[in-house]
Structures are given as C-alpha cells and as structure tokens.
Amino acid sequence: MSDSYLAVVQKHWSDIRDFYMVFESKKPVMLYDIQTKKIFAYPYTEFKADLNKRSQDLLERAYALASNEGRMVVFVRDNENRKLVSYVMELDAA
C-alpha cells in the first residue's frame, strides 16, 4: 500500500528540509499544506496547542524522538480530505 502523503513529503523534501534548516536551532514542527502548496515552520508549543488531546500526545512522542535523534517532525495537511498526517524524518532523507 502506497502512502500518498509520504510521497508528497518526498516530492517537496528539498524545500521542506531547506526551510527547516533556517530555523533548525528552534527545532520547529514543519507543515506542508497540500491545497496551498505552502511550507510552514511552527514553534512546537504553538503547533501543539492547536491539536486535540490525542494528537497532542502523538506529537509529544514524535517530537521527543525527533529531537533526541536529530530528526524533524513533518505534518501534511489535506483540508479537502480532512487529514493531518505526521512523519518523523531524517534530515538527510530523500
């Protein structure tokens, strides 16, 4: 089964990673919006505050893993299909 949202991250990986690197010291949460085709970098606490409790718990675990292992958390938002999907990505992933 293919993951179309992961494919979106991979397609835009270079831009997502480059934007992350601008704010790397702040360890932002990255967001790619499918409809607007824009990349956003959010402070962790600000992004977490906009999520429901279940999603906050998932983000907490993913962010801790990412921060401890030199990775980043990337979300893909698809408003048409009402989806918000997250990935923990290696900074040198392709």
C-alpha positions as protocol buffer text, in pm:
chain_id: "A"
residue {
  index: 1
  type: MET
  ca { x: 0 y: 0 z: 0 }
}
residue {
  index: 2
  type: SER
  ca { x: 147 y: 332 z: -100 }
}
residue {
  index: 3
  type: ASP
  ca { x: 141 y: 636 z: 121 }
}
residue {
  index: 4
  type: SER
  ca { x: 41 y: 931 z: -95 }
}
residue {
  index: 5
  type: TYR
  ca { x: 115 y: 1180 z: 183 }
}
residue {
  index: 6
  type: LEU
  ca { x: 467 y: 1046 z: 230 }
}
residue {
  index: 7
  type: ALA
  ca { x: 508 y: 1079 z: -147 }
}
residue {
  index: 8
  type: VAL
  ca { x: 415 y: 1448 z: -114 }
}
residue {
  index: 9
  type: VAL
  ca { x: 680 y: 1495 z: 156 }
}
residue {
  index: 10
  type: GLN
  ca { x: 937 y: 1320 z: -61 }
}
residue {
  index: 11
  type: LYS
  ca { x: 845 y: 1530 z: -366 }
}
residue {
  index: 12
  type: HIS
  ca { x: 895 y: 1854 z: -170 }
}
residue {
  index: 13
  type: TRP
  ca { x: 1167 y: 1723 z: 59 }
}
residue {
  index: 14
  type: SER
  ca { x: 1443 y: 1956 z: -54 }
}
residue {
  index: 15
  type: ASP
  ca { x: 1231 y: 2266 z: 11 }
}
residue {
  index: 16
  type: ILE
  ca { x: 1095 y: 2133 z: 343 }
}
residue {
  index: 17
  type: ARG
  ca { x: 1444 y: 2048 z: 469 }
}
residue {
  index: 18
  type: ASP
  ca { x: 1593 y: 2378 z: 350 }
}
residue {
  index: 19
  type: PHE
  ca { x: 1319 y: 2574 z: 528 }
}
residue {
  index: 20
  type: TYR
  ca { x: 1368 y: 2364 z: 843 }
}
residue {
  index: 21
  type: MET
  ca { x: 1740 y: 2443 z: 838 }
}
residue {
  index: 22
  type: VAL
  ca { x: 1667 y: 2817 z: 855 }
}
residue {
  index: 23
  type: PHE
  ca { x: 1510 y: 2758 z: 1199 }
}
residue {
  index: 24
  type: GLU
  ca { x: 1699 y: 2441 z: 1297 }
}
residue {
  index: 25
  type: SER
  ca { x: 1815 y: 2575 z: 1634 }
}
residue {
  index: 26
  type: LYS
  ca { x: 1449 y: 2622 z: 1735 }
}
residue {
  index: 27
  type: LYS
  ca { x: 1354 y: 2269 z: 1623 }
}
residue {
  index: 28
  type: PRO
  ca { x: 1028 y: 2370 z: 1455 }
}
residue {
  index: 29
  type: VAL
  ca { x: 740 y: 2145 z: 1358 }
}
residue {
  index: 30
  type: MET
  ca { x: 710 y: 2152 z: 981 }
}
residue {
  index: 31
  type: LEU
  ca { x: 380 y: 2158 z: 794 }
}
residue {
  index: 32
  type: TYR
  ca { x: 314 y: 2114 z: 424 }
}
residue {
  index: 33
  type: ASP
  ca { x: -33 y: 2227 z: 314 }
}
residue {
  index: 34
  type: ILE
  ca { x: -148 y: 2033 z: 8 }
}
residue {
  index: 35
  type: GLN
  ca { x: -410 y: 2280 z: -110 }
}
residue {
  index: 36
  type: THR
  ca { x: -198 y: 2595 z: -81 }
}
residue {
  index: 37
  type: LYS
  ca { x: 128 y: 2414 z: -165 }
}
residue {
  index: 38
  type: LYS
  ca { x: 300 y: 2607 z: 114 }
}
residue {
  index: 39
  type: ILE
  ca { x: 551 y: 2503 z: 377 }
}
residue {
  index: 40
  type: PHE
  ca { x: 528 y: 2635 z: 731 }
}
residue {
  index: 41
  type: ALA
  ca { x: 763 y: 2613 z: 1029 }
}
residue {
  index: 42
  type: TYR
  ca { x: 588 y: 2637 z: 1367 }
}
residue {
  index: 43
  type: PRO
  ca { x: 719 y: 2654 z: 1722 }
}
residue {
  index: 44
  type: TYR
  ca { x: 640 y: 2325 z: 1894 }
}
residue {
  index: 45
  type: THR
  ca { x: 422 y: 2471 z: 2169 }
}
residue {
  index: 46
  type: GLU
  ca { x: 218 y: 2683 z: 1927 }
}
residue {
  index: 47
  type: PHE
  ca { x: 155 y: 2391 z: 1693 }
}
residue {
  index: 48
  type: LYS
  ca { x: 71 y: 2154 z: 1979 }
}
residue {
  index: 49
  type: ALA
  ca { x: -183 y: 2398 z: 2126 }
}
residue {
  index: 50
  type: ASP
  ca { x: -390 y: 2378 z: 1805 }
}
residue {
  index: 51
  type: LEU
  ca { x: -428 y: 1999 z: 1824 }
}
residue {
  index: 52
  type: ASN
  ca { x: -680 y: 1782 z: 2006 }
}
residue {
  index: 53
  type: LYS
  ca { x: -563 y: 1581 z: 2310 }
}
residue {
  index: 54
  type: ARG
  ca { x: -496 y: 1259 z: 2117 }
}
residue {
  index: 55
  type: SER
  ca { x: -294 y: 1442 z: 1852 }
}
residue {
  index: 56
  type: GLN
  ca { x: -106 y: 1636 z: 2120 }
}
residue {
  index: 57
  type: ASP
  ca { x: 2 y: 1307 z: 2280 }
}
residue {
  index: 58
  type: LEU
  ca { x: 116 y: 1170 z: 1944 }
}
residue {
  index: 59
  type: LEU
  ca { x: 306 y: 1489 z: 1865 }
}
residue {
  index: 60
  type: GLU
  ca { x: 472 y: 1483 z: 2208 }
}
residue {
  index: 61
  type: ARG
  ca { x: 613 y: 1136 z: 2150 }
}
residue {
  index: 62
  type: ALA
  ca { x: 715 y: 1204 z: 1788 }
}
residue {
  index: 63
  type: TYR
  ca { x: 878 y: 1536 z: 1876 }
}
residue {
  index: 64
  type: ALA
  ca { x: 1075 y: 1385 z: 2165 }
}
residue {
  index: 65
  type: LEU
  ca { x: 1202 y: 1110 z: 1934 }
}
residue {
  index: 66
  type: ALA
  ca { x: 1287 y: 1356 z: 1659 }
}
residue {
  index: 67
  type: SER
  ca { x: 1465 y: 1600 z: 1890 }
}
residue {
  index: 68
  type: ASN
  ca { x: 1675 y: 1329 z: 2056 }
}
residue {
  index: 69
  type: GLU
  ca { x: 1782 y: 1172 z: 1728 }
}
residue {
  index: 70
  type: GLY
  ca { x: 1847 y: 1475 z: 1507 }
}
residue {
  index: 71
  type: ARG
  ca { x: 1527 y: 1434 z: 1307 }
}
residue {
  index: 72
  type: MET
  ca { x: 1229 y: 1657 z: 1232 }
}
residue {
  index: 73
  type: VAL
  ca { x: 853 y: 1623 z: 1258 }
}
residue {
  index: 74
  type: VAL
  ca { x: 671 y: 1695 z: 932 }
}
residue {
  index: 75
  type: PHE
  ca { x: 293 y: 1720 z: 901 }
}
residue {
  index: 76
  type: VAL
  ca { x: 94 y: 1711 z: 580 }
}
residue {
  index: 77
  type: ARG
  ca { x: -242 y: 1886 z: 593 }
}
residue {
  index: 78
  type: ASP
  ca { x: -511 y: 1794 z: 340 }
}
residue {
  index: 79
  type: ASN
  ca { x: -818 y: 2003 z: 413 }
}
residue {
  index: 80
  type: GLU
  ca { x: -1024 y: 1852 z: 129 }
}
residue {
  index: 81
  type: ASN
  ca { x: -997 y: 1505 z: 281 }
}
residue {
  index: 82
  type: ARG
  ca { x: -982 y: 1630 z: 639 }
}
residue {
  index: 83
  type: LYS
  ca { x: -644 y: 1466 z: 704 }
}
residue {
  index: 84
  type: LEU
  ca { x: -346 y: 1570 z: 910 }
}
residue {
  index: 85
  type: VAL
  ca { x: -67 y: 1314 z: 886 }
}
residue {
  index: 86
  type: SER
  ca { x: 270 y: 1326 z: 1059 }
}
residue {
  index: 87
  type: TYR
  ca { x: 613 y: 1180 z: 988 }
}
residue {
  index: 88
  type: VAL
  ca { x: 944 y: 1178 z: 1173 }
}
residue {
  index: 89
  type: MET
  ca { x: 1205 y: 1232 z: 906 }
}
residue {
  index: 90
  type: GLU
  ca { x: 1583 y: 1203 z: 894 }
}
residue {
  index: 91
  type: LEU
  ca { x: 1734 y: 1537 z: 799 }
}
residue {
  index: 92
  type: ASP
  ca { x: 1931 y: 1371 z: 521 }
}
residue {
  index: 93
  type: ALA
  ca { x: 1635 y: 1166 z: 389 }
}
residue {
  index: 94
  type: ALA
  ca { x: 1547 y: 1186 z: 23 }
}
